[in-house]
Amino acid sequence: MNRLRERMAVFMQGRYGMDQLGKVLTYGTGIILLLSMILKVDFLYMVGIVVLILSYFRIFSRNIGKRYDENQKFLTLRYKMLSKKSKFMDRIKDRKKNCIFNCPNCKQKIRVPKGKGKISIKCPKCRIEFVKKT
């Protein structure tokens, strides 16, 4: 067992290995192949095999720079999606307590408490006052 581990370590030297995108591709492959067995759809099976081949290609690749760039693009996209979801969920939670208005001059978003009637709002960015009903 130890000998096999040493051989694998020598083989993997200089190769990219597993990263976050590789994990997503591998787990996605498992899900796609499981769905193809349950639904008995050959097309899903073929897609799963292609994704598995892509995943192994990335793991055993010696072009570390390109694989790193691919992973960074994936992480950037993932961060954007998660931050948009987080902002959306925060806005839904905040909707009962606050109103959000845009400044007519600079379009800055301003959050004010709900249920105060007509109030004068002063923009913190451009210092213009405008009246809105909450």
C-alpha atoms as an extended CHARMM CRD file, in Angstrom:
* protein
*
       134  EXT
         1         1  MET       CA              0.0000000000        0.0000000000        0.0000000000  PROA      1               0.0000000000
         2         2  ASN       CA              2.8370000000        2.3490000000        0.8630000000  PROA      2               0.0000000000
         3         3  ARG       CA              4.5500000000        1.6050000000       -2.4310000000  PROA      3               0.0000000000
         4         4  LEU       CA              1.4120000000        2.4440000000       -4.3980000000  PROA      4               0.0000000000
         5         5  ARG       CA              1.0980000000        5.7320000000       -2.5320000000  PROA      5               0.0000000000
         6         6  GLU       CA              4.7160000000        6.6190000000       -3.3390000000  PROA      6               0.0000000000
         7         7  ARG       CA              4.2340000000        5.8130000000       -7.0270000000  PROA      7               0.0000000000
         8         8  MET       CA              1.0960000000        7.9270000000       -7.1500000000  PROA      8               0.0000000000
         9         9  ALA       CA              2.9110000000       10.8080000000       -5.4410000000  PROA      9               0.0000000000
        10        10  VAL       CA              5.7310000000       10.6090000000       -7.9870000000  PROA      10              0.0000000000
        11        11  PHE       CA              3.2160000000       10.4470000000      -10.8500000000  PROA      11              0.0000000000
        12        12  MET       CA              1.3100000000       13.5020000000       -9.5710000000  PROA      12              0.0000000000
        13        13  GLN       CA              4.4270000000       15.6710000000       -9.2070000000  PROA      13              0.0000000000
        14        14  GLY       CA              4.1570000000       18.6190000000      -11.5750000000  PROA      14              0.0000000000
        15        15  ARG       CA              0.4550000000       18.0220000000      -12.1890000000  PROA      15              0.0000000000
        16        16  TYR       CA             -2.3500000000       20.3740000000      -11.2040000000  PROA      16              0.0000000000
        17        17  GLY       CA             -4.4140000000       18.1030000000       -8.9480000000  PROA      17              0.0000000000
        18        18  MET       CA             -7.8080000000       18.8160000000       -7.3990000000  PROA      18              0.0000000000
        19        19  ASP       CA             -9.2330000000       22.3010000000       -6.7960000000  PROA      19              0.0000000000
        20        20  GLN       CA            -12.6920000000       23.7990000000       -6.2040000000  PROA      20              0.0000000000
        21        21  LEU       CA            -13.7200000000       23.6090000000       -9.8660000000  PROA      21              0.0000000000
        22        22  GLY       CA            -12.4810000000       20.0190000000       -9.9950000000  PROA      22              0.0000000000
        23        23  LYS       CA            -14.5870000000       19.1350000000       -6.9630000000  PROA      23              0.0000000000
        24        24  VAL       CA            -17.6900000000       20.7300000000       -8.5000000000  PROA      24              0.0000000000
        25        25  LEU       CA            -17.0870000000       18.8690000000      -11.7750000000  PROA      25              0.0000000000
        26        26  THR       CA            -16.5630000000       15.5590000000       -9.9620000000  PROA      26              0.0000000000
        27        27  TYR       CA            -19.6620000000       15.9100000000       -7.7740000000  PROA      27              0.0000000000
        28        28  GLY       CA            -21.6380000000       17.1320000000      -10.7860000000  PROA      28              0.0000000000
        29        29  THR       CA            -20.5440000000       14.0250000000      -12.6830000000  PROA      29              0.0000000000
        30        30  GLY       CA            -21.8210000000       11.8080000000       -9.8830000000  PROA      30              0.0000000000
        31        31  ILE       CA            -25.1730000000       13.5760000000       -9.8220000000  PROA      31              0.0000000000
        32        32  ILE       CA            -25.5490000000       13.4940000000      -13.6190000000  PROA      32              0.0000000000
        33        33  LEU       CA            -24.6440000000        9.7810000000      -13.8060000000  PROA      33              0.0000000000
        34        34  LEU       CA            -27.0420000000        8.9680000000      -10.9590000000  PROA      34              0.0000000000
        35        35  LEU       CA            -29.8410000000       10.8710000000      -12.7130000000  PROA      35              0.0000000000
        36        36  SER       CA            -29.0840000000        9.0910000000      -15.9850000000  PROA      36              0.0000000000
        37        37  MET       CA            -29.4320000000        5.7030000000      -14.2490000000  PROA      37              0.0000000000
        38        38  ILE       CA            -32.6880000000        6.6850000000      -12.5350000000  PROA      38              0.0000000000
        39        39  LEU       CA            -34.2810000000        8.3610000000      -15.5670000000  PROA      39              0.0000000000
        40        40  LYS       CA            -32.6760000000        5.9380000000      -18.0780000000  PROA      40              0.0000000000
        41        41  VAL       CA            -31.6370000000        8.7580000000      -20.4070000000  PROA      41              0.0000000000
        42        42  ASP       CA            -28.6040000000        7.9310000000      -22.5620000000  PROA      42              0.0000000000
        43        43  PHE       CA            -27.8930000000       11.5860000000      -23.3440000000  PROA      43              0.0000000000
        44        44  LEU       CA            -27.3990000000       12.3880000000      -19.6360000000  PROA      44              0.0000000000
        45        45  TYR       CA            -25.0230000000        9.4270000000      -19.3570000000  PROA      45              0.0000000000
        46        46  MET       CA            -22.9320000000       10.7500000000      -22.2510000000  PROA      46              0.0000000000
        47        47  VAL       CA            -22.8670000000       14.2540000000      -20.7250000000  PROA      47              0.0000000000
        48        48  GLY       CA            -21.7560000000       12.7370000000      -17.4100000000  PROA      48              0.0000000000
        49        49  ILE       CA            -18.9200000000       10.8280000000      -19.0780000000  PROA      49              0.0000000000
        50        50  VAL       CA            -17.7570000000       13.9760000000      -20.9200000000  PROA      50              0.0000000000
        51        51  VAL       CA            -17.7550000000       15.9650000000      -17.6600000000  PROA      51              0.0000000000
        52        52  LEU       CA            -15.8390000000       13.1350000000      -15.9500000000  PROA      52              0.0000000000
        53        53  ILE       CA            -13.2120000000       13.1410000000      -18.7170000000  PROA      53              0.0000000000
        54        54  LEU       CA            -12.9190000000       16.9370000000      -18.4000000000  PROA      54              0.0000000000
        55        55  SER       CA            -12.4980000000       16.6030000000      -14.6400000000  PROA      55              0.0000000000
        56        56  TYR       CA             -9.7180000000       14.0160000000      -14.9800000000  PROA      56              0.0000000000
        57        57  PHE       CA             -8.0670000000       16.1000000000      -17.6930000000  PROA      57              0.0000000000
        58        58  ARG       CA             -7.9220000000       19.0520000000      -15.3000000000  PROA      58              0.0000000000
        59        59  ILE       CA             -6.5930000000       16.9000000000      -12.4320000000  PROA      59              0.0000000000
        60        60  PHE       CA             -3.7710000000       15.3200000000      -14.4720000000  PROA      60              0.0000000000
        61        61  SER       CA             -2.9060000000       18.4360000000      -16.4850000000  PROA      61              0.0000000000
        62        62  ARG       CA              0.6550000000       19.7480000000      -16.4130000000  PROA      62              0.0000000000
        63        63  ASN       CA             -0.4060000000       23.2090000000      -17.5940000000  PROA      63              0.0000000000
        64        64  ILE       CA             -0.8170000000       24.6110000000      -14.0970000000  PROA      64              0.0000000000
        65        65  GLY       CA             -1.1890000000       28.2530000000      -15.1870000000  PROA      65              0.0000000000
        66        66  LYS       CA             -4.2220000000       27.6190000000      -17.3990000000  PROA      66              0.0000000000
        67        67  ARG       CA             -5.9090000000       25.3980000000      -14.7950000000  PROA      67              0.0000000000
        68        68  TYR       CA             -5.2950000000       28.0790000000      -12.1550000000  PROA      68              0.0000000000
        69        69  ASP       CA             -6.8630000000       30.7390000000      -14.4130000000  PROA      69              0.0000000000
        70        70  GLU       CA             -9.8980000000       28.4970000000      -15.0490000000  PROA      70              0.0000000000
        71        71  ASN       CA            -10.3380000000       27.9810000000      -11.3130000000  PROA      71              0.0000000000
        72        72  GLN       CA            -10.0430000000       31.7200000000      -10.6200000000  PROA      72              0.0000000000
        73        73  LYS       CA            -12.7270000000       32.4870000000      -13.2330000000  PROA      73              0.0000000000
        74        74  PHE       CA            -14.9650000000       29.8540000000      -11.6410000000  PROA      74              0.0000000000
        75        75  LEU       CA            -14.4060000000       31.2620000000       -8.1460000000  PROA      75              0.0000000000
        76        76  THR       CA            -15.1230000000       34.8200000000       -9.3640000000  PROA      76              0.0000000000
        77        77  LEU       CA            -18.3700000000       33.7080000000      -11.0000000000  PROA      77              0.0000000000
        78        78  ARG       CA            -19.3420000000       31.7210000000       -7.9020000000  PROA      78              0.0000000000
        79        79  TYR       CA            -18.6340000000       34.7060000000       -5.6460000000  PROA      79              0.0000000000
        80        80  LYS       CA            -20.7590000000       37.0040000000       -7.8230000000  PROA      80              0.0000000000
        81        81  MET       CA            -23.6630000000       34.5680000000       -7.7700000000  PROA      81              0.0000000000
        82        82  LEU       CA            -23.4660000000       33.9990000000       -4.0170000000  PROA      82              0.0000000000
        83        83  SER       CA            -23.1480000000       37.7190000000       -3.2350000000  PROA      83              0.0000000000
        84        84  LYS       CA            -26.1750000000       38.5480000000       -5.4190000000  PROA      84              0.0000000000
        85        85  LYS       CA            -28.1630000000       35.8400000000       -3.6440000000  PROA      85              0.0000000000
        86        86  SER       CA            -27.0200000000       37.1480000000       -0.2680000000  PROA      86              0.0000000000
        87        87  LYS       CA            -27.9620000000       40.7400000000       -1.1370000000  PROA      87              0.0000000000
        88        88  PHE       CA            -31.3510000000       39.5910000000       -2.4160000000  PROA      88              0.0000000000
        89        89  MET       CA            -32.0460000000       37.6050000000        0.7640000000  PROA      89              0.0000000000
        90        90  ASP       CA            -30.9610000000       40.5420000000        2.9520000000  PROA      90              0.0000000000
        91        91  ARG       CA            -33.2720000000       42.8500000000        1.0320000000  PROA      91              0.0000000000
        92        92  ILE       CA            -36.2020000000       40.4530000000        1.4960000000  PROA      92              0.0000000000
        93        93  LYS       CA            -35.5360000000       40.2430000000        5.2500000000  PROA      93              0.0000000000
        94        94  ASP       CA            -35.1570000000       44.0320000000        5.4780000000  PROA      94              0.0000000000
        95        95  ARG       CA            -38.3060000000       44.7750000000        3.4400000000  PROA      95              0.0000000000
        96        96  LYS       CA            -40.6510000000       44.6550000000        6.4530000000  PROA      96              0.0000000000
        97        97  LYS       CA            -38.6900000000       47.2340000000        8.4710000000  PROA      97              0.0000000000
        98        98  ASN       CA            -37.2420000000       49.6580000000        5.9170000000  PROA      98              0.0000000000
        99        99  CYS       CA            -37.9610000000       51.4110000000        2.6220000000  PROA      99              0.0000000000
       100       100  ILE       CA            -35.2490000000       51.9570000000        0.0460000000  PROA      100             0.0000000000
       101       101  PHE       CA            -35.3270000000       55.1290000000       -2.0380000000  PROA      101             0.0000000000
       102       102  ASN       CA            -33.0040000000       56.3870000000       -4.7500000000  PROA      102             0.0000000000
       103       103  CYS       CA            -31.6860000000       59.9240000000       -4.6060000000  PROA      103             0.0000000000
       104       104  PRO       CA            -33.1210000000       61.8520000000       -7.5820000000  PROA      104             0.0000000000
       105       105  ASN       CA            -29.7970000000       63.6320000000       -8.1060000000  PROA      105             0.0000000000
       106       106  CYS       CA            -27.0410000000       61.0110000000       -7.7250000000  PROA      106             0.0000000000
       107       107  LYS       CA            -29.1080000000       57.7640000000       -7.6990000000  PROA      107             0.0000000000
       108       108  GLN       CA            -27.6060000000       56.7080000000       -4.3480000000  PROA      108             0.0000000000
       109       109  LYS       CA            -29.7320000000       54.0880000000       -2.5520000000  PROA      109             0.0000000000
       110       110  ILE       CA            -30.9500000000       55.3370000000        0.8300000000  PROA      110             0.0000000000
       111       111  ARG       CA            -32.5940000000       53.1220000000        3.4590000000  PROA      111             0.0000000000
       112       112  VAL       CA            -35.1780000000       54.7200000000        5.7620000000  PROA      112             0.0000000000
       113       113  PRO       CA            -37.4870000000       53.1680000000        8.3870000000  PROA      113             0.0000000000
       114       114  LYS       CA            -41.0210000000       52.2450000000        7.3190000000  PROA      114             0.0000000000
       115       115  GLY       CA            -44.2070000000       53.6800000000        8.8030000000  PROA      115             0.0000000000
       116       116  LYS       CA            -43.0080000000       57.2280000000        9.5650000000  PROA      116             0.0000000000
       117       117  GLY       CA            -45.3560000000       59.0100000000        7.1250000000  PROA      117             0.0000000000
       118       118  LYS       CA            -44.0060000000       61.8460000000        4.9700000000  PROA      118             0.0000000000
       119       119  ILE       CA            -40.3700000000       62.4450000000        5.7760000000  PROA      119             0.0000000000
       120       120  SER       CA            -37.6180000000       64.6370000000        4.4440000000  PROA      120             0.0000000000
       121       121  ILE       CA            -34.6590000000       62.5370000000        3.3490000000  PROA      121             0.0000000000
       122       122  LYS       CA            -31.1850000000       64.0340000000        3.0380000000  PROA      122             0.0000000000
       123       123  CYS       CA            -28.8460000000       62.1740000000        0.6970000000  PROA      123             0.0000000000
       124       124  PRO       CA            -25.5750000000       61.3510000000        2.5040000000  PROA      124             0.0000000000
       125       125  LYS       CA            -23.6310000000       61.5360000000       -0.7500000000  PROA      125             0.0000000000
       126       126  CYS       CA            -24.7680000000       64.7590000000       -2.4620000000  PROA      126             0.0000000000
       127       127  ARG       CA            -26.6280000000       66.4640000000        0.4630000000  PROA      127             0.0000000000
       128       128  ILE       CA            -29.8430000000       67.0880000000       -1.5030000000  PROA      128             0.0000000000
       129       129  GLU       CA            -33.1030000000       66.9110000000        0.4590000000  PROA      129             0.0000000000
       130       130  PHE       CA            -36.2460000000       65.3250000000       -0.9650000000  PROA      130             0.0000000000
       131       131  VAL       CA            -39.5970000000       64.3380000000        0.5300000000  PROA      131             0.0000000000
       132       132  LYS       CA            -40.9890000000       60.8010000000        0.3420000000  PROA      132             0.0000000000
       133       133  LYS       CA            -43.7560000000       58.8560000000        2.0480000000  PROA      133             0.0000000000
       134       134  THR       CA            -42.7700000000       55.7140000000        3.9710000000  PROA      134             0.0000000000
